[in-house]
């Protein structure tokens, strides 16, 4: 069975919330006997819930503004 893990990709200061947030990536690791590379399934921000409550779109990591990439 494959193993899923959320891993911290980067930690950055966010201008929208005024403190550091971590960008996380969900990676699926195959079984030991399969030669496949790990696959990225999803990405998220540790502060996404709070950012989604703003009146205006924030960034792509929160899912509200695909045009702004903070990395």
Secondary structure, DSSP 8 states (H G I E B T S, - for coil): --EEEEEEEEEEEETTTTEEEEEEEEEEE--TT-----EEEEEEETTHHHHTTSSS---TTTTS-TT----
